[in-house]
Amino acid sequence: MNTGRDFEGEQMVQSTVQIHDRDEIARQRFEARQREFLRTLITPEVIEEHRISPQGQHSEPLDRLLIYFNRRPLAERYALLSVEPFKSYRIVTLAGRRGGLPRALDEKTYPSLMEAQHAIFLRSIQDLLES
């Protein structure tokens, strides 16, 4: 005998799915607004600040950009591959899954860690501007 509880349970599952979809829509809208705001922080001064000192303490605009870049999923991040320790570096993209191999973006190498880190920053900025 059906007491109506199955129907109520079914409604609950459906509403949970709809809420989940709304959560995803809200997350995507938030991300879009955040990217829009972060684009306003990209200035020649911020880029120069990063070029001079890619590590350490930074201004608030640069810090916000770096936090955003470091929060992205692994598959959307760049990393450095040491071709020759302390002498040559190459930019790679991460696989985004355990055991996956990184993929080289191009054959360009950078002679110092600071130059390579700044090149990653510039690529991340380019990705942000194109998104």
N, CA, C and O atoms as a GROMACS GRO file, in nm:
protein
  524
    1MET      N    1   0.084  -0.117   0.000
    1MET     CA    2   0.000   0.000   0.000
    1MET      C    3   0.088   0.124   0.000
    1MET      O    4   0.182   0.133   0.079
    2ASN      N    5   0.059   0.216  -0.086
    2ASN     CA    6   0.138   0.338  -0.100
    2ASN      C    7   0.081   0.445  -0.008
    2ASN      O    8  -0.033   0.487  -0.025
    3THR      N    9   0.160   0.489   0.088
    3THR     CA   10   0.114   0.589   0.184
    3THR      C   11   0.145   0.731   0.139
    3THR      O   12   0.111   0.827   0.208
    4GLY      N   13   0.210   0.745   0.025
    4GLY     CA   14   0.246   0.879  -0.023
    4GLY      C   15   0.388   0.918   0.016
    4GLY      O   16   0.440   1.018  -0.032
    5ARG      N   17   0.449   0.839   0.102
    5ARG     CA   18   0.585   0.872   0.145
    5ARG      C   19   0.686   0.856   0.031
    5ARG      O   20   0.781   0.933   0.021
    6ASP      N   21   0.664   0.758  -0.055
    6ASP     CA   22   0.754   0.742  -0.168
    6ASP      C   23   0.751   0.866  -0.256
    6ASP      O   24   0.855   0.912  -0.304
    7PHE      N   25   0.633   0.920  -0.276
    7PHE     CA   26   0.619   1.040  -0.358
    7PHE      C   27   0.691   1.157  -0.293
    7PHE      O   28   0.759   1.234  -0.361
    8GLU      N   29   0.676   1.172  -0.161
    8GLU     CA   30   0.745   1.280  -0.090
    8GLU      C   31   0.896   1.264  -0.100
    8GLU      O   32   0.968   1.362  -0.121
    9GLY      N   33   0.944   1.140  -0.085
    9GLY     CA   34   1.088   1.113  -0.097
    9GLY      C   35   1.138   1.146  -0.236
    9GLY      O   36   1.248   1.200  -0.252
   10GLU      N   37   1.057   1.114  -0.337
   10GLU     CA   38   1.094   1.144  -0.474
   10GLU      C   39   1.103   1.295  -0.495
   10GLU      O   40   1.194   1.343  -0.563
   11GLN      N   41   1.007   1.369  -0.437
   11GLN     CA   42   1.011   1.515  -0.448
   11GLN      C   43   1.136   1.571  -0.381
   11GLN      O   44   1.197   1.665  -0.430
   12MET      N   45   1.173   1.511  -0.267
   12MET     CA   46   1.290   1.559  -0.195
   12MET      C   47   1.416   1.538  -0.280
   12MET      O   48   1.501   1.627  -0.287
   13VAL      N   49   1.428   1.424  -0.344
   13VAL     CA   50   1.543   1.397  -0.429
   13VAL      C   51   1.546   1.496  -0.545
   13VAL      O   52   1.651   1.550  -0.577
   14GLN      N   53   1.432   1.520  -0.608
   14GLN     CA   54   1.426   1.614  -0.719
   14GLN      C   55   1.464   1.755  -0.675
   14GLN      O   56   1.538   1.824  -0.745
   15SER      N   57   1.415   1.797  -0.559
   15SER     CA   58   1.448   1.932  -0.514
   15SER      C   59   1.596   1.942  -0.478
   15SER      O   60   1.656   2.048  -0.495
   16THR      N   61   1.656   1.833  -0.428
   16THR     CA   62   1.798   1.833  -0.398
   16THR      C   63   1.879   1.850  -0.527
   16THR      O   64   1.978   1.923  -0.530
   17VAL      N   65   1.836   1.783  -0.632
   17VAL     CA   66   1.905   1.796  -0.760
   17VAL      C   67   1.893   1.940  -0.810
   17VAL      O   68   1.990   1.997  -0.860
   18GLN      N   69   1.774   1.999  -0.798
   18GLN     CA   70   1.756   2.136  -0.843
   18GLN      C   71   1.840   2.232  -0.761
   18GLN      O   72   1.899   2.325  -0.816
   19ILE      N   73   1.849   2.211  -0.630
   19ILE     CA   74   1.932   2.296  -0.546
   19ILE      C   75   2.077   2.282  -0.587
   19ILE      O   76   2.150   2.381  -0.594
   20HIS      N   77   2.120   2.160  -0.613
   20HIS     CA   78   2.258   2.138  -0.657
   20HIS      C   79   2.285   2.213  -0.787
   20HIS      O   80   2.390   2.275  -0.802
   21ASP      N   81   2.191   2.209  -0.879
   21ASP     CA   82   2.208   2.282  -1.005
   21ASP      C   83   2.214   2.433  -0.978
   21ASP      O   84   2.294   2.504  -1.040
   22ARG      N   85   2.132   2.481  -0.886
   22ARG     CA   86   2.135   2.624  -0.851
   22ARG      C   87   2.269   2.660  -0.788
   22ARG      O   88   2.322   2.769  -0.812
   23ASP      N   89   2.321   2.571  -0.708
   23ASP     CA   90   2.453   2.596  -0.649
   23ASP      C   91   2.560   2.609  -0.757
   23ASP      O   92   2.647   2.696  -0.750
   24GLU      N   93   2.552   2.523  -0.856
   24GLU     CA   94   2.650   2.529  -0.966
   24GLU      C   95   2.634   2.658  -1.045
   24GLU      O   96   2.733   2.720  -1.083
   25ILE      N   97   2.512   2.697  -1.070
   25ILE     CA   98   2.486   2.824  -1.142
   25ILE      C   99   2.539   2.941  -1.061
   25ILE      O  100   2.602   3.032  -1.116
   26ALA      N  101   2.514   2.940  -0.931
   26ALA     CA  102   2.563   3.050  -0.845
   26ALA      C  103   2.715   3.052  -0.843
   26ALA      O  104   2.775   3.159  -0.846
   27ARG      N  105   2.778   2.934  -0.838
   27ARG     CA  106   2.925   2.927  -0.837
   27ARG      C  107   2.982   2.983  -0.967
   27ARG      O  108   3.079   3.058  -0.966
   28GLN      N  109   2.921   2.946  -1.079
   28GLN     CA  110   2.968   2.995  -1.208
   28GLN      C  111   2.952   3.146  -1.220
   28GLN      O  112   3.039   3.214  -1.274
   29ARG      N  113   2.841   3.200  -1.170
   29ARG     CA  114   2.820   3.344  -1.172
   29ARG      C  115   2.922   3.415  -1.084
   29ARG      O  116   2.977   3.518  -1.123
   30PHE      N  117   2.948   3.359  -0.966
   30PHE     CA  118   3.048   3.417  -0.876
   30PHE      C  119   3.186   3.418  -0.943
   30PHE      O  120   3.256   3.519  -0.939
   31GLU      N  121   3.223   3.305  -1.003
   31GLU     CA  122   3.353   3.296  -1.071
   31GLU      C  123   3.363   3.399  -1.184
   31GLU      O  124   3.468   3.462  -1.201
   32ALA      N  125   3.256   3.418  -1.259
   32ALA     CA  126   3.257   3.515  -1.368
   32ALA      C  127   3.275   3.657  -1.315
   32ALA      O  128   3.352   3.735  -1.371
   33ARG      N  129   3.205   3.690  -1.206
   33ARG     CA  130   3.220   3.823  -1.146
   33ARG      C  131   3.360   3.841  -1.088
   33ARG      O  132   3.418   3.949  -1.097
   34GLN      N  133   3.413   3.736  -1.030
   34GLN     CA  134   3.547   3.743  -0.973
   34GLN      C  135   3.651   3.766  -1.084
   34GLN      O  136   3.740   3.850  -1.069
   35ARG      N  137   3.639   3.692  -1.194
   35ARG     CA  138   3.733   3.712  -1.306
   35ARG      C  139   3.722   3.854  -1.361
   35ARG      O  140   3.823   3.915  -1.396
   36GLU      N  141   3.599   3.905  -1.370
   36GLU     CA  142   3.577   4.042  -1.418
   36GLU      C  143   3.649   4.142  -1.328
   36GLU      O  144   3.714   4.235  -1.377
   37PHE      N  145   3.637   4.124  -1.196
   37PHE     CA  146   3.705   4.214  -1.102
   37PHE      C  147   3.857   4.199  -1.112
   37PHE      O  148   3.929   4.299  -1.112
   38LEU      N  149   3.905   4.076  -1.120
   38LEU     CA  150   4.050   4.054  -1.124
   38LEU      C  151   4.113   4.115  -1.249
   38LEU      O  152   4.228   4.159  -1.246
   39ARG      N  153   4.039   4.118  -1.359
   39ARG     CA  154   4.091   4.180  -1.481
   39ARG      C  155   4.123   4.328  -1.458
   39ARG      O  156   4.215   4.382  -1.519
   40THR      N  157   4.046   4.393  -1.369
   40THR     CA  158   4.071   4.536  -1.342
   40THR      C  159   4.200   4.556  -1.262
   40THR      O  160   4.253   4.667  -1.259
   41LEU      N  161   4.249   4.451  -1.198
   41LEU     CA  162   4.371   4.461  -1.118
   41LEU      C  163   4.498   4.449  -1.202
   41LEU      O  164   4.608   4.478  -1.154
   42ILE      N  165   4.483   4.406  -1.325
   42ILE     CA  166   4.600   4.385  -1.411
   42ILE      C  167   4.643   4.520  -1.469
   42ILE      O  168   4.575   4.578  -1.554
   43THR      N  169   4.756   4.567  -1.420
   43THR     CA  170   4.811   4.694  -1.466
   43THR      C  171   4.960   4.674  -1.495
   43THR      O  172   5.020   4.577  -1.448
   44PRO      N  173   5.020   4.765  -1.571
   44PRO     CA  174   5.165   4.755  -1.593
   44PRO      C  175   5.244   4.757  -1.462
   44PRO      O  176   5.349   4.693  -1.452
   45GLU      N  177   5.194   4.830  -1.362
   45GLU     CA  178   5.264   4.838  -1.233
   45GLU      C  179   5.263   4.703  -1.162
   45GLU      O  180   5.364   4.662  -1.104
   46VAL      N  181   5.149   4.634  -1.166
   46VAL     CA  182   5.139   4.503  -1.101
   46VAL      C  183   5.228   4.402  -1.172
   46VAL      O  184   5.294   4.321  -1.108
   47ILE      N  185   5.229   4.407  -1.304
   47ILE     CA  186   5.314   4.315  -1.380
   47ILE      C  187   5.461   4.341  -1.351
   47ILE      O  188   5.540   4.248  -1.335
   48GLU      N  189   5.498   4.467  -1.343
   48GLU     CA  190   5.637   4.503  -1.312
   48GLU      C  191   5.673   4.461  -1.170
   48GLU      O  192   5.783   4.412  -1.146
   49GLU      N  193   5.581   4.479  -1.077
   49GLU     CA  194   5.605   4.436  -0.938
   49GLU      C  195   5.635   4.287  -0.934
   49GLU      O  196   5.726   4.244  -0.862
   50HIS      N  197   5.560   4.208  -1.010
   50HIS     CA  198   5.584   4.063  -1.011
   50HIS      C  199   5.716   4.031  -1.080
   50HIS      O  200   5.788   3.941  -1.036
   51ARG      N  201   5.749   4.102  -1.186
   51ARG     CA  202   5.876   4.076  -1.255
   51ARG      C  203   5.994   4.099  -1.162
   51ARG      O  204   6.090   4.022  -1.162
   52ILE      N  205   5.986   4.206  -1.084
   52ILE     CA  206   6.096   4.240  -0.993
   52ILE      C  207   6.105   4.139  -0.878
   52ILE      O  208   6.214   4.100  -0.837
   53SER      N  209   5.990   4.097  -0.827
   53SER     CA  210   5.990   4.008  -0.711
   53SER      C  211   5.875   3.908  -0.720
   53SER      O  212   5.768   3.934  -0.665
   54PRO      N  213   5.895   3.794  -0.788
   54PRO     CA  214   5.786   3.698  -0.800
   54PRO      C  215   5.751   3.626  -0.669
   54PRO      O  216   5.642   3.571  -0.656
   55GLN      N  217   5.842   3.628  -0.574
   55GLN     CA  218   5.817   3.565  -0.445
   55GLN      C  219   5.822   3.669  -0.335
   55GLN      O  220   5.881   3.776  -0.352
   56GLY      N  221   5.760   3.637  -0.222
   56GLY     CA  222   5.766   3.728  -0.108
   56GLY      C  223   5.637   3.805  -0.090
   56GLY      O  224   5.531   3.765  -0.138
   57GLN      N  225   5.648   3.917  -0.018
   57GLN     CA  226   5.531   4.000   0.009
   57GLN      C  227   5.499   4.086  -0.112
   57GLN      O  228   5.588   4.137  -0.181
   58HIS      N  229   5.368   4.102  -0.137
   58HIS     CA  230   5.325   4.179  -0.254
   58HIS      C  231   5.215   4.277  -0.215
   58HIS      O  232   5.161   4.272  -0.105
   59SER      N  233   5.186   4.365  -0.309
   59SER     CA  234   5.073   4.457  -0.291
   59SER      C  235   4.944   4.375  -0.293
   59SER      O  236   4.942   4.260  -0.336
   60GLU      N  237   4.836   4.437  -0.247
   60GLU     CA  238   4.707   4.366  -0.242
   60GLU      C  239   4.660   4.322  -0.381
   60GLU      O  240   4.615   4.208  -0.395
   61PRO      N  241   4.667   4.408  -0.484
   61PRO     CA  242   4.621   4.361  -0.617
   61PRO      C  243   4.699   4.240  -0.668
   61PRO      O  244   4.640   4.145  -0.719
   62LEU      N  245   4.831   4.244  -0.654
   62LEU     CA  246   4.912   4.131  -0.700
   62LEU      C  247   4.883   4.007  -0.615
   62LEU      O  248   4.875   3.897  -0.668
   63ASP      N  249   4.869   4.025  -0.487
   63ASP     CA  250   4.839   3.912  -0.399
   63ASP      C  251   4.706   3.847  -0.436
   63ASP      O  252   4.696   3.725  -0.438
   64ARG      N  253   4.605   3.928  -0.466
   64ARG     CA  254   4.475   3.872  -0.506
   64ARG      C  255   4.487   3.791  -0.634
   64ARG      O  256   4.428   3.683  -0.646
   65LEU      N  257   4.562   3.842  -0.731
   65LEU     CA  258   4.582   3.769  -0.856
   65LEU      C  259   4.652   3.636  -0.830
   65LEU      O  260   4.611   3.532  -0.883
   66LEU      N  261   4.757   3.639  -0.750
   66LEU     CA  262   4.833   3.516  -0.723
   66LEU      C  263   4.749   3.413  -0.649
   66LEU      O  264   4.758   3.294  -0.676
   67ILE      N  265   4.668   3.458  -0.556
   67ILE     CA  266   4.580   3.366  -0.483
   67ILE      C  267   4.481   3.302  -0.580
   67ILE      O  268   4.456   3.181  -0.573
   68TYR      N  269   4.425   3.381  -0.669
   68TYR     CA  270   4.331   3.327  -0.768
   68TYR      C  271   4.400   3.223  -0.857
   68TYR      O  272   4.347   3.115  -0.881
   69PHE      N  273   4.521   3.256  -0.905
   69PHE     CA  274   4.592   3.163  -0.992
   69PHE      C  275   4.626   3.033  -0.920
   69PHE      O  276   4.623   2.926  -0.981
   70ASN      N  277   4.657   3.040  -0.792
   70ASN     CA  278   4.693   2.921  -0.717
   70ASN      C  279   4.574   2.840  -0.670
   70ASN      O  280   4.591   2.726  -0.627
   71ARG      N  281   4.454   2.894  -0.678
   71ARG     CA  282   4.332   2.824  -0.640
   71ARG      C  283   4.272   2.743  -0.754
   71ARG      O  284   4.186   2.658  -0.732
   72ARG      N  285   4.317   2.769  -0.874
   72ARG     CA  286   4.258   2.700  -0.989
   72ARG      C  287   4.281   2.549  -0.980
   72ARG      O  288   4.375   2.504  -0.914
   73PRO      N  289   4.196   2.471  -1.047
   73PRO     CA  290   4.216   2.325  -1.049
   73PRO      C  291   4.353   2.291  -1.110
   73PRO      O  292   4.405   2.366  -1.193
   74LEU      N  293   4.409   2.180  -1.068
   74LEU     CA  294   4.543   2.143  -1.115
   74LEU      C  295   4.554   2.138  -1.267
   74LEU      O  296   4.657   2.175  -1.323
   75ALA      N  297   4.450   2.092  -1.333
   75ALA     CA  298   4.454   2.080  -1.479
   75ALA      C  299   4.465   2.216  -1.548
   75ALA      O  300   4.500   2.224  -1.666
   76GLU      N  301   4.434   2.325  -1.475
   76GLU     CA  302   4.440   2.459  -1.534
   76GLU      C  303   4.563   2.538  -1.488
   76GLU      O  304   4.575   2.657  -1.517
   77ARG      N  305   4.653   2.472  -1.418
   77ARG     CA  306   4.770   2.541  -1.365
   77ARG      C  307   4.895   2.512  -1.448
   77ARG      O  308   4.903   2.414  -1.521
   78TYR      N  309   4.990   2.601  -1.433
   78TYR     CA  310   5.121   2.584  -1.493
   78TYR      C  311   5.221   2.549  -1.384
   78TYR      O  312   5.202   2.583  -1.267
   79ALA      N  313   5.327   2.481  -1.423
   79ALA     CA  314   5.433   2.445  -1.329
   79ALA      C  315   5.566   2.458  -1.402
   79ALA      O  316   5.571   2.476  -1.524
   80LEU      N  317   5.673   2.448  -1.325
   80LEU     CA  318   5.807   2.455  -1.384
   80LEU      C  319   5.872   2.318  -1.383
   80LEU      O  320   5.862   2.243  -1.286
   81LEU      N  321   5.938   2.288  -1.492
   81LEU     CA  322   6.016   2.166  -1.504
   81LEU      C  323   6.162   2.209  -1.511
   81LEU      O  324   6.200   2.288  -1.597
   82SER      N  325   6.243   2.158  -1.421
   82SER     CA  326   6.385   2.192  -1.421
   82SER      C  327   6.454   2.105  -1.526
   82SER      O  328   6.469   1.984  -1.507
   83VAL      N  329   6.495   2.166  -1.635
   83VAL     CA  330   6.564   2.094  -1.742
   83VAL      C  331   6.706   2.064  -1.697
   83VAL      O  332   6.755   1.952  -1.711
   84GLU      N  333   6.771   2.165  -1.644
   84GLU     CA  334   6.904   2.152  -1.586
   84GLU      C  335   6.902   2.228  -1.454
   84GLU      O  336   6.880   2.350  -1.453
   85PRO      N  337   6.922   2.160  -1.342
   85PRO     CA  338   6.906   2.224  -1.211
   85PRO      C  339   6.980   2.358  -1.199
   85PRO      O  340   7.100   2.367  -1.226
   86PHE      N  341   6.906   2.459  -1.158
   86PHE     CA  342   6.956   2.595  -1.133
   86PHE      C  343   7.003   2.668  -1.259
   86PHE      O  344   7.062   2.775  -1.249
   87LYS      N  345   6.977   2.610  -1.379
   87LYS     CA  346   7.025   2.673  -1.502
   87LYS      C  347   6.920   2.687  -1.610
   87LYS      O  348   6.925   2.781  -1.690
   88SER      N  349   6.824   2.596  -1.614
   88SER     CA  350   6.729   2.596  -1.725
   88SER      C  351   6.594   2.539  -1.680
   88SER      O  352   6.586   2.432  -1.619
   89TYR      N  353   6.488   2.615  -1.712
   89TYR     CA  354   6.353   2.577  -1.671
   89TYR      C  355   6.259   2.584  -1.791
   89TYR      O  356   6.279   2.664  -1.883
   90ARG      N  357   6.156   2.500  -1.787
   90ARG     CA  358   6.056   2.498  -1.893
   90ARG      C  359   5.918   2.500  -1.826
   90ARG      O  360   5.900   2.442  -1.719
   91ILE      N  361   5.821   2.566  -1.890
   91ILE     CA  362   5.684   2.570  -1.839
   91ILE      C  363   5.608   2.448  -1.889
   91ILE      O  364   5.615   2.412  -2.007
   92VAL      N  365   5.536   2.384  -1.796
   92VAL     CA  366   5.454   2.268  -1.830
   92VAL      C  367   5.313   2.290  -1.773
   92VAL      O  368   5.293   2.372  -1.684
   93THR      N  369   5.218   2.216  -1.826
   93THR     CA  370   5.084   2.213  -1.766
   93THR      C  371   5.070   2.080  -1.694
   93THR      O  372   5.121   1.977  -1.738
   94LEU      N  373   4.999   2.084  -1.583
   94LEU     CA  374   4.980   1.963  -1.504
   94LEU      C  375   4.865   1.882  -1.561
   94LEU      O  376   4.773   1.936  -1.623
   95ALA      N  377   4.871   1.751  -1.539
   95ALA     CA  378   4.768   1.660  -1.593
   95ALA      C  379   4.636   1.677  -1.519
   95ALA      O  380   4.530   1.657  -1.579
   96GLY      N  381   4.640   1.713  -1.392
   96GLY     CA  382   4.517   1.730  -1.317
   96GLY      C  383   4.465   1.602  -1.255
   96GLY      O  384   4.358   1.601  -1.194
   97ARG      N  385   4.540   1.494  -1.270
   97ARG     CA  386   4.501   1.368  -1.206
   97ARG      C  387   4.627   1.297  -1.159
   97ARG      O  388   4.735   1.314  -1.214
   98ARG      N  389   4.610   1.219  -1.057
   98ARG     CA  390   4.723   1.148  -0.998
   98ARG      C  391   4.788   1.053  -1.099
   98ARG      O  392   4.719   0.977  -1.167
   99GLY      N  393   4.918   1.060  -1.109
   99GLY     CA  394   4.991   0.973  -1.199
   99GLY      C  395   5.002   1.026  -1.342
   99GLY      O  396   5.076   0.969  -1.423
  100GLY      N  397   4.930   1.133  -1.373
  100GLY     CA  398   4.936   1.190  -1.507
  100GLY      C  399   5.066   1.268  -1.527
  100GLY      O  400   5.117   1.331  -1.435
  101LEU      N  401   5.118   1.262  -1.646
  101LEU     CA  402   5.244   1.330  -1.675
  101LEU      C  403   5.219   1.476  -1.716
  101LEU      O  404   5.121   1.504  -1.785
  102PRO      N  405   5.306   1.566  -1.674
  102PRO     CA  406   5.293   1.705  -1.718
  102PRO      C  407   5.322   1.714  -1.868
  102PRO      O  408   5.393   1.631  -1.924
  103ARG      N  409   5.265   1.817  -1.931
  103ARG     CA  410   5.281   1.835  -2.075
  103ARG      C  411   5.352   1.968  -2.100
  103ARG      O  412   5.309   2.072  -2.050
  104ALA      N  413   5.460   1.965  -2.176
  104ALA     CA  414   5.535   2.086  -2.207
  104ALA      C  415   5.452   2.175  -2.300
  104ALA      O  416   5.389   2.126  -2.394
  105LEU      N  417   5.451   2.305  -2.273
  105LEU     CA  418   5.376   2.398  -2.356
  105LEU      C  419   5.450   2.429  -2.486
  105LEU      O  420   5.390   2.432  -2.593
  106ASP      N  421   5.579   2.451  -2.474
  106ASP     CA  422   5.661   2.480  -2.591
  106ASP      C  423   5.804   2.442  -2.556
  106ASP      O  424   5.830   2.387  -2.449
  107GLU      N  425   5.895   2.470  -2.646
  107GLU     CA  426   6.035   2.434  -2.626
  107GLU      C  427   6.116   2.545  -2.561
  107GLU      O  428   6.236   2.529  -2.540
  108LYS      N  429   6.053   2.657  -2.530
  108LYS     CA  430   6.125   2.770  -2.472
  108LYS      C  431   6.174   2.738  -2.332
  108LYS      O  432   6.101   2.681  -2.251
  109THR      N  433   6.298   2.773  -2.306
  109THR     CA  434   6.354   2.754  -2.173
  109THR      C  435   6.391   2.890  -2.114
  109THR      O  436   6.415   2.986  -2.186
  110TYR      N  437   6.395   2.894  -1.981
  110TYR     CA  438   6.426   3.018  -1.909
  110TYR      C  439   6.551   2.994  -1.825
  110TYR      O  440   6.563   2.892  -1.758
  111PRO      N  441   6.644   3.090  -1.828
  111PRO     CA  442   6.773   3.070  -1.761
  111PRO      C  443   6.769   3.085  -1.608
  111PRO      O  444   6.861   3.041  -1.539
  112SER      N  445   6.663   3.146  -1.555
  112SER     CA  446   6.656   3.162  -1.410
  112SER      C  447   6.517   3.129  -1.360
  112SER      O  448   6.418   3.134  -1.434
  113LEU      N  449   6.512   3.095  -1.233
  113LEU     CA  450   6.384   3.062  -1.171
  113LEU      C  451   6.290   3.182  -1.171
  113LEU      O  452   6.170   3.168  -1.195
  114MET      N  453   6.344   3.302  -1.145
  114MET     CA  454   6.260   3.423  -1.142
  114MET      C  455   6.198   3.451  -1.280
  114MET      O  456   6.080   3.485  -1.288
  115GLU      N  457   6.276   3.436  -1.385
  115GLU     CA  458   6.222   3.458  -1.520
  115GLU      C  459   6.114   3.356  -1.553
  115GLU      O  460   6.012   3.390  -1.614
  116ALA      N  461   6.135   3.232  -1.512
  116ALA     CA  462   6.037   3.127  -1.539
  116ALA      C  463   5.908   3.152  -1.461
  116ALA      O  464   5.798   3.133  -1.514
  117GLN      N  465   5.921   3.194  -1.335
  117GLN     CA  466   5.802   3.224  -1.255
  117GLN      C  467   5.725   3.341  -1.314
  117GLN      O  468   5.602   3.340  -1.314
  118HIS      N  469   5.796   3.440  -1.363
  118HIS     CA  470   5.728   3.555  -1.424
  118HIS      C  471   5.659   3.514  -1.554
  118HIS      O  472   5.551   3.564  -1.586
  119ALA      N  473   5.721   3.424  -1.630
  119ALA     CA  474   5.659   3.376  -1.753
  119ALA      C  475   5.529   3.302  -1.723
  119ALA      O  476   5.431   3.316  -1.797
  120ILE      N  477   5.526   3.225  -1.614
  120ILE     CA  478   5.403   3.157  -1.573
  120ILE      C  479   5.298   3.261  -1.536
  120ILE      O  480   5.181   3.246  -1.572
  121PHE      N  481   5.338   3.365  -1.465
  121PHE     CA  482   5.246   3.472  -1.426
  121PHE      C  483   5.185   3.537  -1.550
  121PHE      O  484   5.065   3.561  -1.555
  122LEU      N  485   5.269   3.566  -1.649
  122LEU     CA  486   5.220   3.629  -1.772
  122LEU      C  487   5.122   3.537  -1.847
  122LEU      O  488   5.022   3.584  -1.902
  123ARG      N  489   5.150   3.408  -1.850
  123ARG     CA  490   5.058   3.314  -1.914
  123ARG      C  491   4.926   3.308  -1.839
  123ARG      O  492   4.819   3.301  -1.901
  124SER      N  493   4.932   3.310  -1.708
  124SER     CA  494   4.810   3.307  -1.627
  124SER      C  495   4.726   3.431  -1.650
  124SER      O  496   4.604   3.424  -1.658
  125ILE      N  497   4.794   3.546  -1.661
  125ILE     CA  498   4.723   3.671  -1.691
  125ILE      C  499   4.656   3.661  -1.827
  125ILE      O  500   4.540   3.700  -1.843
  126GLN      N  501   4.728   3.610  -1.925
  126GLN     CA  502   4.671   3.595  -2.059
  126GLN      C  503   4.547   3.504  -2.054
  126GLN      O  504   4.447   3.535  -2.118
  127ASP      N  505   4.554   3.395  -1.980
  127ASP     CA  506   4.438   3.306  -1.967
  127ASP      C  507   4.322   3.378  -1.903
  127ASP      O  508   4.207   3.361  -1.946
  128LEU      N  509   4.349   3.459  -1.800
  128LEU     CA  510   4.243   3.534  -1.732
  128LEU      C  511   4.178   3.634  -1.826
  128LEU      O  512   4.056   3.648  -1.828
  129LEU      N  513   4.259   3.703  -1.904
  129LEU     CA  514   4.204   3.802  -1.998
  129LEU      C  515   4.122   3.737  -2.108
  129LEU      O  516   4.028   3.797  -2.160
  130GLU      N  517   4.157   3.615  -2.145
  130GLU     CA  518   4.085   3.545  -2.252
  130GLU      C  519   3.960   3.474  -2.203
  130GLU      O  520   3.876   3.434  -2.283
  131SER      N  521   3.948   3.457  -2.071
  131SER     CA  522   3.832   3.382  -2.018
  131SER      C  523   3.710   3.471  -2.007
  131SER      O  524   3.604   3.426  -1.964
   0.00000   0.00000   0.00000
